[in-house]
Amino acid sequence: MPRGIPRNKEGISKMEGVRQTLAKLGNDAMPLEIQKHLKSEFGIDMDTSMISNYKSALKSAGKSAIIRRPAARRAAATMSTSAGISIDDIRAVKAVIERVGADKVLQLAQVLGK
């Protein structure tokens, strides 16, 4: 019995076939539609339950990177990209606040903001 990833005559795996089919038909495509497309385009014959499993695996693979990332890093990354303020900027402001006081920094911000 052959070992490794089973591939069709075009050299793509079943997972890659499902991936390409979902890219073409959309993530809302039903397993029967995907099955017909796989057979006609790539010559891949798959059971609909296997297609459903592959579809679920592909869907959850995109979420795993977000889930594993700590919330503090997500918030910092969001803040730095959307507001244009980096973590280093925040640390610098915090150092100034600790040195001269929050009231002085607030007064300075009000004067410079005008």
N, CA, C and O atoms as CSV, one atom per row, in Angstrom:
chain,resi,resn,atom,element,x,y,z
A,1,MET,N,N,0.847,-1.176,0.000
A,1,MET,CA,C,0.000,0.000,0.000
A,1,MET,C,C,0.892,1.240,0.000
A,1,MET,O,O,1.838,1.300,0.785
A,2,PRO,N,N,0.621,2.242,-0.864
A,2,PRO,CA,C,1.476,3.424,-0.927
A,2,PRO,C,C,1.337,4.289,0.327
A,2,PRO,O,O,0.280,4.342,0.954
A,3,ARG,N,N,2.413,4.948,0.665
A,3,ARG,CA,C,2.420,5.821,1.834
A,3,ARG,C,C,2.507,7.271,1.389
A,3,ARG,O,O,2.830,7.563,0.237
A,4,GLY,N,N,2.212,8.185,2.327
A,4,GLY,CA,C,2.287,9.608,2.030
A,4,GLY,C,C,0.915,10.189,1.729
A,4,GLY,O,O,-0.112,9.556,1.974
A,5,ILE,N,N,0.915,11.378,1.203
A,5,ILE,CA,C,-0.335,12.076,0.895
A,5,ILE,C,C,-0.853,11.585,-0.445
A,5,ILE,O,O,-0.151,11.684,-1.452
A,6,PRO,N,N,-2.077,11.054,-0.473
A,6,PRO,CA,C,-2.625,10.600,-1.754
A,6,PRO,C,C,-2.886,11.792,-2.673
A,6,PRO,O,O,-3.472,12.791,-2.257
A,7,ARG,N,N,-2.452,11.677,-3.906
A,7,ARG,CA,C,-2.625,12.751,-4.872
A,7,ARG,C,C,-3.283,12.200,-6.136
A,7,ARG,O,O,-3.162,11.019,-6.458
A,8,ASN,N,N,-3.981,13.090,-6.841
A,8,ASN,CA,C,-4.618,12.663,-8.072
A,8,ASN,C,C,-3.621,12.786,-9.228
A,8,ASN,O,O,-2.438,13.046,-9.006
A,9,LYS,N,N,-4.099,12.598,-10.450
A,9,LYS,CA,C,-3.198,12.638,-11.604
A,9,LYS,C,C,-2.598,14.026,-11.837
A,9,LYS,O,O,-1.549,14.136,-12.472
A,10,GLU,N,N,-3.242,15.090,-11.336
A,10,GLU,CA,C,-2.706,16.442,-11.485
A,10,GLU,C,C,-1.704,16.773,-10.391
A,10,GLU,O,O,-1.043,17.810,-10.460
A,11,GLY,N,N,-1.577,15.921,-9.391
A,11,GLY,CA,C,-0.575,16.104,-8.358
A,11,GLY,C,C,-1.023,16.913,-7.156
A,11,GLY,O,O,-0.182,17.315,-6.352
A,12,ILE,N,N,-2.322,17.167,-7.000
A,12,ILE,CA,C,-2.761,17.898,-5.810
A,12,ILE,C,C,-3.420,16.935,-4.834
A,12,ILE,O,O,-4.021,15.934,-5.225
A,13,SER,N,N,-3.292,17.262,-3.559
A,13,SER,CA,C,-3.898,16.414,-2.536
A,13,SER,C,C,-5.391,16.719,-2.437
A,13,SER,O,O,-5.887,17.687,-3.013
A,14,LYS,N,N,-6.084,15.874,-1.698
A,14,LYS,CA,C,-7.517,16.089,-1.504
A,14,LYS,C,C,-7.758,17.389,-0.735
A,14,LYS,O,O,-8.678,18.142,-1.054
A,15,MET,N,N,-6.929,17.647,0.275
A,15,MET,CA,C,-7.076,18.873,1.054
A,15,MET,C,C,-6.880,20.100,0.173
A,15,MET,O,O,-7.630,21.071,0.272
A,16,GLU,N,N,-5.876,20.051,-0.682
A,16,GLU,CA,C,-5.640,21.189,-1.585
A,16,GLU,C,C,-6.789,21.333,-2.577
A,16,GLU,O,O,-7.158,22.452,-2.936
A,17,GLY,N,N,-7.354,20.220,-3.021
A,17,GLY,CA,C,-8.512,20.285,-3.908
A,17,GLY,C,C,-9.702,20.946,-3.229
A,17,GLY,O,O,-10.387,21.772,-3.833
A,18,VAL,N,N,-9.946,20.584,-1.975
A,18,VAL,CA,C,-11.038,21.206,-1.226
A,18,VAL,C,C,-10.740,22.685,-1.011
A,18,VAL,O,O,-11.635,23.522,-1.133
A,19,ARG,N,N,-9.495,23.010,-0.693
A,19,ARG,CA,C,-9.091,24.407,-0.486
A,19,ARG,C,C,-9.348,25.246,-1.749
A,19,ARG,O,O,-9.918,26.335,-1.672
A,20,GLN,N,N,-8.928,24.736,-2.892
A,20,GLN,CA,C,-9.133,25.460,-4.147
A,20,GLN,C,C,-10.608,25.562,-4.513
A,20,GLN,O,O,-11.056,26.586,-5.029
A,21,THR,N,N,-11.353,24.507,-4.249
A,21,THR,CA,C,-12.790,24.517,-4.539
A,21,THR,C,C,-13.506,25.538,-3.676
A,21,THR,O,O,-14.365,26.269,-4.170
A,22,LEU,N,N,-13.167,25.604,-2.389
A,22,LEU,CA,C,-13.777,26.590,-1.509
A,22,LEU,C,C,-13.405,28.013,-1.931
A,22,LEU,O,O,-14.213,28.934,-1.813
A,23,ALA,N,N,-12.188,28.184,-2.419
A,23,ALA,CA,C,-11.786,29.503,-2.901
A,23,ALA,C,C,-12.619,29.916,-4.111
A,23,ALA,O,O,-12.937,31.092,-4.286
A,24,LYS,N,N,-12.966,28.942,-4.935
A,24,LYS,CA,C,-13.740,29.238,-6.140
A,24,LYS,C,C,-15.241,29.361,-5.848
A,24,LYS,O,O,-15.891,30.294,-6.319
A,25,LEU,N,N,-15.790,28.415,-5.068
A,25,LEU,CA,C,-17.232,28.388,-4.818
A,25,LEU,C,C,-17.650,29.201,-3.597
A,25,LEU,O,O,-18.820,29.561,-3.468
A,26,GLY,N,N,-16.712,29.492,-2.703
A,26,GLY,CA,C,-17.028,30.218,-1.482
A,26,GLY,C,C,-17.161,29.271,-0.300
A,26,GLY,O,O,-17.393,28.074,-0.467
A,27,ASN,N,N,-17.011,29.823,0.889
A,27,ASN,CA,C,-17.052,29.007,2.104
A,27,ASN,C,C,-18.443,28.481,2.430
A,27,ASN,O,O,-18.578,27.572,3.250
A,28,ASP,N,N,-19.466,29.027,1.813
A,28,ASP,CA,C,-20.833,28.578,2.065
A,28,ASP,C,C,-21.253,27.412,1.178
A,28,ASP,O,O,-22.387,26.944,1.273
A,29,ALA,N,N,-20.356,26.938,0.320
A,29,ALA,CA,C,-20.679,25.841,-0.589
A,29,ALA,C,C,-20.983,24.571,0.200
A,29,ALA,O,O,-20.306,24.257,1.180
A,30,MET,N,N,-21.980,23.868,-0.227
A,30,MET,CA,C,-22.395,22.628,0.434
A,30,MET,C,C,-21.505,21.469,-0.022
A,30,MET,O,O,-20.955,21.507,-1.122
A,31,PRO,N,N,-21.362,20.433,0.823
A,31,PRO,CA,C,-20.500,19.304,0.466
A,31,PRO,C,C,-20.846,18.634,-0.868
A,31,PRO,O,O,-19.947,18.174,-1.570
A,32,LEU,N,N,-22.132,18.572,-1.228
A,32,LEU,CA,C,-22.488,17.968,-2.522
A,32,LEU,C,C,-21.956,18.799,-3.691
A,32,LEU,O,O,-21.480,18.247,-4.682
A,33,GLU,N,N,-22.037,20.125,-3.573
A,33,GLU,CA,C,-21.487,20.993,-4.626
A,33,GLU,C,C,-19.977,20.813,-4.721
A,33,GLU,O,O,-19.412,20.723,-5.811
A,34,ILE,N,N,-19.342,20.761,-3.564
A,34,ILE,CA,C,-17.888,20.597,-3.533
A,34,ILE,C,C,-17.504,19.253,-4.136
A,34,ILE,O,O,-16.523,19.158,-4.873
A,35,GLN,N,N,-18.276,18.212,-3.826
A,35,GLN,CA,C,-18.005,16.877,-4.352
A,35,GLN,C,C,-18.069,16.869,-5.884
A,35,GLN,O,O,-17.198,16.298,-6.541
A,36,LYS,N,N,-19.091,17.497,-6.440
A,36,LYS,CA,C,-19.228,17.555,-7.905
A,36,LYS,C,C,-18.077,18.329,-8.528
A,36,LYS,O,O,-17.532,17.923,-9.554
A,37,HIS,N,N,-17.707,19.444,-7.907
A,37,HIS,CA,C,-16.620,20.259,-8.446
A,37,HIS,C,C,-15.289,19.521,-8.383
A,37,HIS,O,O,-14.504,19.577,-9.329
A,38,LEU,N,N,-15.029,18.827,-7.271
A,38,LEU,CA,C,-13.782,18.065,-7.138
A,38,LEU,C,C,-13.682,16.981,-8.206
A,38,LEU,O,O,-12.614,16.758,-8.777
A,39,LYS,N,N,-14.793,16.314,-8.469
A,39,LYS,CA,C,-14.797,15.238,-9.462
A,39,LYS,C,C,-14.587,15.789,-10.873
A,39,LYS,O,O,-13.820,15.225,-11.654
A,40,SER,N,N,-15.269,16.893,-11.200
A,40,SER,CA,C,-15.168,17.422,-12.565
A,40,SER,C,C,-13.853,18.152,-12.818
A,40,SER,O,O,-13.274,18.022,-13.896
A,41,GLU,N,N,-13.376,18.914,-11.845
A,41,GLU,CA,C,-12.165,19.719,-12.054
A,41,GLU,C,C,-10.874,18.936,-11.851
A,41,GLU,O,O,-9.942,19.047,-12.647
A,42,PHE,N,N,-10.821,18.142,-10.780
A,42,PHE,CA,C,-9.566,17.507,-10.396
A,42,PHE,C,C,-9.573,15.993,-10.496
A,42,PHE,O,O,-8.530,15.357,-10.341
A,43,GLY,N,N,-10.738,15.406,-10.755
A,43,GLY,CA,C,-10.817,13.948,-10.812
A,43,GLY,C,C,-10.715,13.309,-9.439
A,43,GLY,O,O,-10.355,12.137,-9.327
A,44,ILE,N,N,-11.024,14.055,-8.403
A,44,ILE,CA,C,-10.946,13.551,-7.034
A,44,ILE,C,C,-12.329,13.063,-6.605
A,44,ILE,O,O,-13.317,13.791,-6.706
A,45,ASP,N,N,-12.384,11.825,-6.125
A,45,ASP,CA,C,-13.640,11.251,-5.652
A,45,ASP,C,C,-13.575,11.211,-4.130
A,45,ASP,O,O,-12.766,10.485,-3.553
A,46,MET,N,N,-14.448,12.009,-3.476
A,46,MET,CA,C,-14.461,12.074,-2.018
A,46,MET,C,C,-15.868,11.921,-1.495
A,46,MET,O,O,-16.832,12.332,-2.141
A,47,ASP,N,N,-15.986,11.321,-0.310
A,47,ASP,CA,C,-17.258,11.203,0.371
A,47,ASP,C,C,-17.621,12.575,0.967
A,47,ASP,O,O,-16.738,13.343,1.350
A,48,THR,N,N,-18.909,12.869,1.039
A,48,THR,CA,C,-19.336,14.179,1.539
A,48,THR,C,C,-18.974,14.375,3.013
A,48,THR,O,O,-18.728,15.504,3.437
A,49,SER,N,N,-18.938,13.307,3.791
A,49,SER,CA,C,-18.545,13.454,5.202
A,49,SER,C,C,-17.072,13.847,5.311
A,49,SER,O,O,-16.708,14.636,6.182
A,50,MET,N,N,-16.232,13.311,4.445
A,50,MET,CA,C,-14.819,13.686,4.430
A,50,MET,C,C,-14.660,15.141,3.996
A,50,MET,O,O,-13.827,15.865,4.542
A,51,ILE,N,N,-15.447,15.565,3.027
A,51,ILE,CA,C,-15.411,16.960,2.575
A,51,ILE,C,C,-15.808,17.884,3.718
A,51,ILE,O,O,-15.196,18.934,3.911
A,52,SER,N,N,-16.821,17.501,4.470
A,52,SER,CA,C,-17.264,18.301,5.614
A,52,SER,C,C,-16.163,18.400,6.671
A,52,SER,O,O,-15.947,19.465,7.248
A,53,ASN,N,N,-15.475,17.297,6.919
A,53,ASN,CA,C,-14.360,17.312,7.879
A,53,ASN,C,C,-13.231,18.221,7.396
A,53,ASN,O,O,-12.684,18.996,8.181
A,54,TYR,N,N,-12.884,18.135,6.129
A,54,TYR,CA,C,-11.826,18.978,5.574
A,54,TYR,C,C,-12.231,20.451,5.649
A,54,TYR,O,O,-11.418,21.312,5.988
A,55,LYS,N,N,-13.476,20.724,5.333
A,55,LYS,CA,C,-13.980,22.094,5.369
A,55,LYS,C,C,-13.891,22.662,6.790
A,55,LYS,O,O,-13.479,23.806,6.979
A,56,SER,N,N,-14.274,21.868,7.774
A,56,SER,CA,C,-14.183,22.290,9.177
A,56,SER,C,C,-12.741,22.524,9.590
A,56,SER,O,O,-12.440,23.493,10.288
A,57,ALA,N,N,-11.856,21.649,9.167
A,57,ALA,CA,C,-10.442,21.792,9.504
A,57,ALA,C,C,-9.866,23.071,8.901
A,57,ALA,O,O,-9.099,23.779,9.555
A,58,LEU,N,N,-10.232,23.366,7.661
A,58,LEU,CA,C,-9.744,24.586,7.020
A,58,LEU,C,C,-10.311,25.824,7.698
A,58,LEU,O,O,-9.616,26.830,7.840
A,59,LYS,N,N,-11.556,25.756,8.113
A,59,LYS,CA,C,-12.194,26.894,8.763
A,59,LYS,C,C,-11.554,27.163,10.120
A,59,LYS,O,O,-11.315,28.319,10.469
A,60,SER,N,N,-11.277,26.124,10.883
A,60,SER,CA,C,-10.706,26.305,12.218
A,60,SER,C,C,-9.219,26.629,12.166
A,60,SER,O,O,-8.687,27.197,13.120
A,61,ALA,N,N,-8.542,26.287,11.090
A,61,ALA,CA,C,-7.114,26.571,10.990
A,61,ALA,C,C,-6.845,28.071,10.987
A,61,ALA,O,O,-5.824,28.514,11.512
A,62,GLY,N,N,-7.728,28.844,10.413
A,62,GLY,CA,C,-7.548,30.284,10.393
A,62,GLY,C,C,-7.746,30.923,11.749
A,62,GLY,O,O,-7.161,31.970,12.028
A,63,LYS,N,N,-8.556,30.320,12.597
A,63,LYS,CA,C,-8.834,30.874,13.919
A,63,LYS,C,C,-7.741,30.535,14.921
A,63,LYS,O,O,-7.578,31.254,15.907
A,64,SER,N,N,-6.995,29.474,14.701
A,64,SER,CA,C,-6.053,29.015,15.708
A,64,SER,C,C,-4.986,30.054,16.013
A,64,SER,O,O,-4.575,30.174,17.168
A,65,ALA,N,N,-4.527,30.800,15.038
A,65,ALA,CA,C,-3.507,31.826,15.286
A,65,ALA,C,C,-4.067,32.941,16.153
A,65,ALA,O,O,-3.353,33.484,16.997
A,66,ILE,N,N,-5.322,33.288,15.961
A,66,ILE,CA,C,-5.946,34.344,16.750
A,66,ILE,C,C,-6.174,33.857,18.179
A,66,ILE,O,O,-5.974,34.612,19.132
A,67,ILE,N,N,-6.584,32.623,18.329
A,67,ILE,CA,C,-6.874,32.077,19.652
A,67,ILE,C,C,-5.603,31.965,20.481
A,67,ILE,O,O,-5.632,32.236,21.681
A,68,ARG,N,N,-4.509,31.578,19.882
A,68,ARG,CA,C,-3.269,31.370,20.616
A,68,ARG,C,C,-2.597,32.668,21.036
A,68,ARG,O,O,-1.801,32.671,21.975
A,69,ARG,N,N,-2.898,33.757,20.367
A,69,ARG,CA,C,-2.246,35.026,20.655
A,69,ARG,C,C,-2.834,35.642,21.923
A,69,ARG,O,O,-4.051,35.805,22.013
A,70,PRO,N,N,-1.999,35.987,22.903
A,70,PRO,CA,C,-2.530,36.572,24.141
A,70,PRO,C,C,-3.304,37.858,23.881
A,70,PRO,O,O,-3.004,38.600,22.946
A,71,ALA,N,N,-4.306,38.112,24.724
A,71,ALA,CA,C,-5.185,39.267,24.542
A,71,ALA,C,C,-4.418,40.576,24.622
A,71,ALA,O,O,-4.740,41.510,23.887
A,72,ALA,N,N,-3.425,40.677,25.478
A,72,ALA,CA,C,-2.660,41.916,25.616
A,72,ALA,C,C,-1.944,42.248,24.315
A,72,ALA,O,O,-1.893,43.411,23.915
A,73,ARG,N,N,-1.401,41.252,23.663
A,73,ARG,CA,C,-0.718,41.504,22.390
A,73,ARG,C,C,-1.707,41.900,21.300
A,73,ARG,O,O,-1.411,42.755,20.465
A,74,ARG,N,N,-2.901,41.263,21.312
A,74,ARG,CA,C,-3.922,41.630,20.328
A,74,ARG,C,C,-4.302,43.085,20.497
A,74,ARG,O,O,-4.396,43.819,19.513
A,75,ALA,N,N,-4.525,43.521,21.746
A,75,ALA,CA,C,-4.931,44.904,22.001
A,75,ALA,C,C,-3.818,45.863,21.606
A,75,ALA,O,O,-4.084,46.908,21.012
A,76,ALA,N,N,-2.577,45.521,21.930
A,76,ALA,CA,C,-1.460,46.399,21.593
A,76,ALA,C,C,-1.286,46.497,20.081
A,76,ALA,O,O,-1.033,47.578,19.550
A,77,ALA,N,N,-1.420,45.377,19.394
A,77,ALA,CA,C,-1.278,45.393,17.943
A,77,ALA,C,C,-2.392,46.206,17.303
A,77,ALA,O,O,-2.156,46.949,16.350
A,78,THR,N,N,-3.598,46.066,17.821
A,78,THR,CA,C,-4.723,46.825,17.282
A,78,THR,C,C,-4.531,48.309,17.522
A,78,THR,O,O,-4.768,49.128,16.633
A,79,MET,N,N,-4.100,48.654,18.729
A,79,MET,CA,C,-3.927,50.055,19.041
A,79,MET,C,C,-2.813,50.660,18.193
A,79,MET,O,O,-2.957,51.780,17.703
A,80,SER,N,N,-1.718,49.951,18.013
A,80,SER,CA,C,-0.604,50.527,17.278
A,80,SER,C,C,-0.935,50.705,15.801
A,80,SER,O,O,-0.440,51.641,15.173
A,81,THR,N,N,-1.749,49.839,15.240
A,81,THR,CA,C,-2.058,49.980,13.826
A,81,THR,C,C,-3.191,50.954,13.570
A,81,THR,O,O,-3.154,51.698,12.590
A,82,SER,N,N,-4.201,50.965,14.435
A,82,SER,CA,C,-5.358,51.815,14.163
A,82,SER,C,C,-5.133,53.249,14.621
A,82,SER,O,O,-5.565,54.180,13.942
A,83,ALA,N,N,-4.471,53.449,15.749
A,83,ALA,CA,C,-4.295,54.799,16.273
A,83,ALA,C,C,-2.957,55.404,15.863
A,83,ALA,O,O,-2.772,56.612,16.011
A,84,GLY,N,N,-2.038,54.627,15.363
A,84,GLY,CA,C,-0.733,55.137,14.977
A,84,GLY,C,C,0.185,55.330,16.165
A,84,GLY,O,O,1.213,55.995,16.036
A,85,ILE,N,N,-0.148,54.771,17.322
A,85,ILE,CA,C,0.665,54.885,18.522
A,85,ILE,C,C,1.268,53.516,18.806
A,85,ILE,O,O,0.556,52.514,18.864
A,86,SER,N,N,2.575,53.482,18.981
A,86,SER,CA,C,3.226,52.208,19.257
A,86,SER,C,C,3.388,52.015,20.758
A,86,SER,O,O,3.162,52.934,21.546
A,87,ILE,N,N,3.773,50.836,21.130
A,87,ILE,CA,C,4.031,50.523,22.533
A,87,ILE,C,C,5.184,51.375,23.055
A,87,ILE,O,O,5.160,51.829,24.199
A,88,ASP,N,N,6.187,51.588,22.215
A,88,ASP,CA,C,7.310,52.428,22.625
A,88,ASP,C,C,6.861,53.855,22.921
A,88,ASP,O,O,7.362,54.482,23.854
A,89,ASP,N,N,5.920,54.371,22.131
A,89,ASP,CA,C,5.382,55.710,22.386
A,89,ASP,C,C,4.696,55.767,23.747
A,89,ASP,O,O,4.874,56.721,24.505
A,90,ILE,N,N,3.919,54.742,24.042
A,90,ILE,CA,C,3.203,54.699,25.321
A,90,ILE,C,C,4.185,54.620,26.482
A,90,ILE,O,O,4.003,55.280,27.505
A,91,ARG,N,N,5.224,53.812,26.318
A,91,ARG,CA,C,6.239,53.709,27.380
A,91,ARG,C,C,6.947,55.040,27.597
A,91,ARG,O,O,7.249,55.404,28.734
A,92,ALA,N,N,7.214,55.765,26.519
A,92,ALA,CA,C,7.878,57.065,26.646
A,92,ALA,C,C,6.993,58.060,27.388
A,92,ALA,O,O,7.479,58.798,28.245
A,93,VAL,N,N,5.698,58.088,27.071
A,93,VAL,CA,C,4.768,58.990,27.757
A,93,VAL,C,C,4.667,58.607,29.236
A,93,VAL,O,O,4.618,59.476,30.107
A,94,LYS,N,N,4.636,57.328,29.506
A,94,LYS,CA,C,4.559,56.870,30.898
A,94,LYS,C,C,5.796,57.305,31.678
A,94,LYS,O,O,5.690,57.703,32.838
A,95,ALA,N,N,6.963,57.230,31.051
A,95,ALA,CA,C,8.195,57.661,31.716
A,95,ALA,C,C,8.147,59.153,32.021
A,95,ALA,O,O,8.581,59.578,33.092
A,96,VAL,N,N,7.626,59.953,31.093
A,96,VAL,CA,C,7.507,61.395,31.317
A,96,VAL,C,C,6.520,61.669,32.448
A,96,VAL,O,O,6.773,62.529,33.291
A,97,ILE,N,N,5.412,60.957,32.479
A,97,ILE,CA,C,4.421,61.129,33.543
A,97,ILE,C,C,5.036,60.810,34.905
A,97,ILE,O,O,4.805,61.527,35.878
A,98,GLU,N,N,5.816,59.739,34.968
A,98,GLU,CA,C,6.461,59.371,36.233
A,98,GLU,C,C,7.486,60.411,36.671
A,98,GLU,O,O,7.701,60.614,37.866
A,99,ARG,N,N,8.117,61.068,35.698
A,99,ARG,CA,C,9.169,62.041,36.022
A,99,ARG,C,C,8.598,63.391,36.427
A,99,ARG,O,O,9.039,63.964,37.424
A,100,VAL,N,N,7.605,63.928,35.666
A,100,VAL,CA,C,7.112,65.286,35.934
A,100,VAL,C,C,5.702,65.322,36.505
A,100,VAL,O,O,5.278,66.360,37.015
A,101,GLY,N,N,4.973,64.232,36.433
A,101,GLY,CA,C,3.624,64.185,36.969
A,101,GLY,C,C,2.569,64.276,35.882
A,101,GLY,O,O,2.783,64.872,34.826
A,102,ALA,N,N,1.420,63.667,36.168
A,102,ALA,CA,C,0.349,63.591,35.186
A,102,ALA,C,C,-0.259,64.962,34.908
A,102,ALA,O,O,-0.636,65.249,33.772
A,103,ASP,N,N,-0.360,65.816,35.934
A,103,ASP,CA,C,-0.938,67.150,35.739
A,103,ASP,C,C,-0.111,67.975,34.759
A,103,ASP,O,O,-0.663,68.649,33.889
A,104,LYS,N,N,1.194,67.923,34.899
A,104,LYS,CA,C,2.086,68.686,34.002
A,104,LYS,C,C,1.987,68.162,32.567
A,104,LYS,O,O,1.978,68.945,31.617
A,105,VAL,N,N,1.912,66.845,32.416
A,105,VAL,CA,C,1.790,66.265,31.078
A,105,VAL,C,C,0.452,66.647,30.457
A,105,VAL,O,O,0.382,66.911,29.257
A,106,LEU,N,N,-0.611,66.681,31.259
A,106,LEU,CA,C,-1.922,67.090,30.771
A,106,LEU,C,C,-1.903,68.548,30.321
A,106,LEU,O,O,-2.455,68.879,29.272
A,107,GLN,N,N,-1.279,69.410,31.098
A,107,GLN,CA,C,-1.162,70.821,30.718
A,107,GLN,C,C,-0.371,70.967,29.424
A,107,GLN,O,O,-0.735,71.745,28.542
A,108,LEU,N,N,0.710,70.211,29.329
A,108,LEU,CA,C,1.549,70.247,28.121
A,108,LEU,C,C,0.744,69.780,26.900
A,108,LEU,O,O,0.841,70.378,25.828
A,109,ALA,N,N,-0.036,68.733,27.060
A,109,ALA,CA,C,-0.843,68.206,25.957
A,109,ALA,C,C,-1.900,69.211,25.530
A,109,ALA,O,O,-2.176,69.347,24.338
A,110,GLN,N,N,-2.502,69.927,26.497
A,110,GLN,CA,C,-3.503,70.941,26.166
A,110,GLN,C,C,-2.880,72.096,25.417
A,110,GLN,O,O,-3.491,72.614,24.483
A,111,VAL,N,N,-1.694,72.514,25.789
A,111,VAL,CA,C,-1.025,73.626,25.101
A,111,VAL,C,C,-0.603,73.205,23.698
A,111,VAL,O,O,-0.802,73.945,22.735
A,112,LEU,N,N,-0.022,72.018,23.587
A,112,LEU,CA,C,0.472,71.556,22.289
A,112,LEU,C,C,-0.666,71.154,21.359
A,112,LEU,O,O,-0.504,71.184,20.139
A,113,GLY,N,N,-1.804,70.782,21.912
A,113,GLY,CA,C,-2.938,70.352,21.096
A,113,GLY,C,C,-3.673,71.484,20.419
A,113,GLY,O,O,-4.503,71.242,19.543
A,114,LYS,N,N,-3.388,72.717,20.804
A,114,LYS,CA,C,-4.083,73.867,20.224
A,114,LYS,C,C,-3.441,74.315,18.958
A,114,LYS,O,O,-3.902,75.274,18.339
